[in-house]
Amino acid sequence: MGKKSLLLTYILWLFVGWLGLHHFYLGRDLHAFIWWSTFGGMFGLGWFRDLWRVPDYVDDANEEASYIDNFKQKVKRGTPQFNISRFVGQMLVGYFYGFLIRIAIPEHYPIWTTGLVVPFGVAVGVYLVGNVGRETGDFKTPLFVCYASNVVMAWLIQQEPGIMYIALFGAMTFQNYRKFRIERPAKRGICKRFFMICLGGCMVTGLWVSFLYHNASVVTEDGETIKLRDAVNHFFNSPLWKEFKDVLWQLYREGQKQGWENMYDDFVKAFDPTGEQNALKVLNLTQSATQEEIKKRYKKLAREWHPDKYRGDKETAQSRFMEIQEAYEILSTIKAKRASKNQKKRDDYNKKFNQR
């Protein structure tokens, strides 16, 4: 394996650092997975810290003589010194994994399932961070402490204990079982490395999917809480989605007939960024309507929906009246701009023609 480039590592850190690809490039697969699964090392904190840590990581990957000599001196002193960054990282990542498992458990499951799996997730987070780089540690003992602390605290406070406390006890226990990783793990092929990260990624993704499907909810403007899966299902059955789907299908057919060169312009136009299509729909007019026709239709609808003259619900009339006014203003402005633009083109053409 060739020497790792400091410049390339910083480029990867800058553009895809939150995915941990700079760590994957350096062969720090565990580090890369933690960064990916926690959105850049706990929402970007780890990614930012890498700004000044990258040179050490590169020296480690290249096994530079100065780095190795310094590492040997640390080994001679015995066990690794306490590192506040690693300790806090163990707590935060342990908490994150435990919390992710907690919210992924369907709400209708019995409460004992939380105590069964959450401490395991916390212990995994503590263990993974503790085994990054040149340090390693035990998994079984912190795992036991996470479960024990969960049981003891639940018995003492008579309710579900906080995940951060479990992570704290797990991280503290891990400190007593740390040691240096003298020999680096055997190098594996790129396919196997990628497969292992994808396997872990599938597990994390599965937890997020479980949360979104079983527990995630949205609150309507009326204060009603609706499950996200039901809201999504209602959206795909809504007139808005059906209309948008029809527009996409129409764009696809137009692209097949006339070519795909103008597909982007047609796609942007379909979103009606100027509001023209909606305004035409409000006034029940076509694209070819003149300014005189627009004004005539506006006056007719304005009289019909004026709140002072409408005999039905006044709030509905007010809303409809404002919608009609807005549609008229939008179409009038667009027509005026187009007329001005066309007039300018004619003037430019006449000017060039007279110069000949």
N, C-alpha and C positions, 0 to 999 in steps of 0.2 A: 504494500500500500504506500502511495506516494505521500510526500509531505503535505500537510494541510496549510492552506493559505489563510493568513490573517485577514487580508483584504476581502476575500470571498466570504469568509465567515461573518465579517461585519455587514456585508451586503445582504446576506441571508438573514442576519439578525434584524436589519433595518426593515426589510420588506415582508418577510414571512417569519419573523422571530416569534410572534405569538403562537405559531404552529409548532415551534420547536425545531424547525428544519435545520437551523444552524447547529443544534446539538446532534441531530441525526447525521449531519455531514461529518462531524467530529467523532462519530462512533459512540456518542453518549445517548444510547437509545432510551434508557430509563428516564434520563433527564428530558429528552424530547417528548416522551409520552406524558410526563407530568405537566409539561408546559402546554401541550395540546389539550389535555383533558380538563385543565383548570383555566383555560382562556389566557394563556401567556403567563403561567405561574401566578395564580390567584389574581386574575383580571389585570394583568400587565405589570404587577409589582416585580415578579421575577424577571420578566423581559427587560424592564428598566435597569435592574441590578446587573444584568449581563453586560451592560454598556462598559463597565470597567473590569468585568471578570473574564471577558472573552480572551484576552491575551494569555491568561493562565490556562484556560481550557485548550487553546491551540498548542501551547507548550507541552501540556500533558499528552495531547493526542500525538504530537511529534516526538515525544520522549526526549525533549531537549536536555542536554547535560546539566545545565544549571537547575532546571526544575527537578530532575531526578536526584541530584545531590541534596537539594533542599528537602525533598521528600524523605530521603534516607536519614537525614538529621532528625526529622520529626519521628520517624519510626524508632530511632534509638532512645528517644525520650519516653517511650512506652505508649500508652493509649492516647487516642486523639484528644486534643484539647477541646474544651467546651466551646461551641460555636453558636452564638446567639441567633445568627441568620438561619442556620440549619434547624435549630430547635424551634424557632418560630414557624419556619416553613413546615416542619413536621406537624405542628399543632394546626396550622391553617389548612394544609392539604388533608390531614386526617379529618378535621371538621367538615371540609367540603365534601369528601367522599361519604362520610357518615350522613351528612345532611341530604346529599343527592339520593342515597338509598332510602332515607326516611320519607322524602316527598314522592319517591317512586312507588312506595307501597300503597296499594289501593286503600281508600279510606274505610271501606267496609271490612277490611281484614281485622282480626282481633289484635289487641294492643300488644300481646306477647310476641307477635312477629317482629315488632320493632326492636325489642330487646334481644331478639335472636340474631338479627342481621346487621343492625346499625353498628354495634361495637366491632364487628368483623371489618366493615368498611373503614372505620376509623383506624384500626390496626394496620390495614393495608396501606393507607395514606402515610402513616407514621413510618412504616417499614420502607416504603419506596423512597421517600425523601432521605431517610437515613442511609440508604444504600447507593446514593448517587456518588459518582466519582471514586475517590481512593479510600472511602470508608465503607464499612459494612457492619451489620449487626444482626441480632437475633430477632426472630419473628414470634416464636411461641410464647415467650414470657410477656412481651407487651400485649399480645393477643389475650392472654389470660387476665392481665391487669385491666384491660379495657372491659372485658366481660364482668370481672369482679367489681370494678368501680360502678358499672351500670347497675348491678344488682344491689350493692350496698347503698348507693345514693337513692335508688328507687325505694328501698326499704326505709331510709331515714326521712326522706321528704314526702313519701307517700304519693308520688306522682312521677311522671316520666322525667328522668334527669336530663340536664343540658348536655348537648353533644360536645361542646367546647371543654367541659370538665373531663369528659372521657378522653378527649384528645390530649388534654394537659397531662393526665396521669399516664397515658400511653407513651407520650414523648419523654416524660421524666424517667420512666422505667427503661426506655430504650437507651438512655445515656449510660447506664451501667453495663451495657452489653456491646459497646462499640469497640471496634478494632480497625486497624489499617488493612486495606486490601493490598497485600504485598505483590501478588501476581495478578495481572490483568486477565479478565476472562478470555478464553480462546475466541479468536475472530471468526465471525460467521458470515456467510454469504449475504449479499444485499437482499435477495429474495426472502431468505429466512428471517432476516431482521425486519423487513417490511411486513411480512406475514404476522410476526409476533405483535408488532405495534397495531396492526389492523385488528387482530384478535382482541386485544385490550380495548381498542376503539369501539368495537362492536358491543362490548359489555357496557361501556359508558353510554353509548348511544341508546342501547336498549333501556337503560334506566331513565334517560330523558324522554324516550317515547312513552314509557309506562307512566311517567308523571303527566305528560301532556294529554294522554288518552284518559287516564283514570281520575286525575285530581285537578288538573288545570281548569280554571273557570274565568269567565269574563262577567263584568257588571254592566248592565244596561243603563240607559239614562233614567229609567224608572227605579233604579236601585235593585233590580232583580238579578240574582246570581244564576248564571247558566253555565253548564259544563262546556268546555271549549270544544269537545268533540261534537256536541249537539249544535253549537254555534256554527262550526265549520260545515256540518251537514246541512243546516238551514241556508248557509250562504250558497252552497252549490245547487240548492233548489230554488234560489231566489231569482226574481226577474232580472236583477242586475247581472248575475253571472251568466244567465242564459243569453241575455242580450250581448254581453261581452264575448261569449263563446261564438255566437253567430257572426260577430264582427271579425273575429280571428279566422273563422272558416271562410268568410267572404274574401278576406285579404289573401288567404292561401290560394283560393281559386283565381283571383285576379293575378297573383304572381305566376301561376301556371300558364295563364293565357297570354299575359303581356310581358313576362320576364320578371326577374327578381331585382333588377337594377334600382327601381324606385320603391322597393319594399319598405325601406326605413321611413321614407317620407309618408307613405301610405299608412304605416303603423302609427306614426306620430299624429297624423291627421285623424285617425280613428279615435284617439284619446280626446279629441275636441279641445285642444289647449286654449283656443280663443273663446270657447263657449258658443260658437256660431251654430253648430248643429242643434244644441239644446235650445237655443233661443228660437231657432226656426220651428222646433217642435212645440215650444210653448205658444207661439203665435200661429201655429198650424200653417206654415208657409213652406215653399220649396226654395231650393238654392237660387233659382232664377228670378226670385221676387225683386221688383224694383223698389226704390226708396218710397215712391208714392204708394205702392201696395202695402209696404210695411207700415207706413204711417196710417193708412186707412184701416188696416186690421187692428193696429194698436188702439186707435180711438174707439173702435167698435167694442173690443174686449174690455177696455178701461171703463167704458160706460156700464157695461154689463156687470163688472165685478167691483165697481166702486163701493167701498164700505157703507157710504151714506145712502146708497140706492139699493144695495143687495138685500133681499128679504130673508135670506137664510142666516147661517152662522156668521157673525161679524168677524171672528178671528180667522176663519177660513177665507173669507172675502179679502181681508187685509193681506194675508199671506199671498193669495193668488194675485191681488192687485200689484203688490210689490214685485212679484215674479214677472208679471207682464211688463212693468216699467223697466226692470233690469234687462229683459230680453230686447225691448225696443232700443234701449241705449246701446247695447252691445251691437246689434245689427246696424244701427245708424252710424256708429263709430267705424265699424268695418267697411261699410259702404263708402263713407267719406274718405277713408284712407285709400281704398282701391281706386276711387275716382281721382284722387290727387295723384296717385302713382301712375295711373293710365294717362292723365293729362301731362305729367312730366315726361313720360315716354314719347307722347305725340310731339311735345315741344322739342325734345332732343332730336327726334326724327326729322321734323321740319327744319330745324337749324342745320343739321347735316345736309339735308336735301338742298337748302338754299345756298350752302357753301359750294356745292358742286356747280 
